[in-house]
Amino acid sequence: MQKLVRFFKNESGATAIEYGLIAALIAVAIISAVSALGTSTSDTFNTVANAL
């Protein structure tokens, strides 16, 4: 019975899942930022290339 109570009080798995979700959210934010920046940079280089 004590093992069962200890099992339900153990929160280390929940903490690991929370860290995983935070890491995934940060990864999505980085990918979005790099994608937007890449498009902007590409447009700038195309404008400069056309001007030359």
Order of alpha helices (4+ residues) and beta strands (2+ residues): alpha-alpha
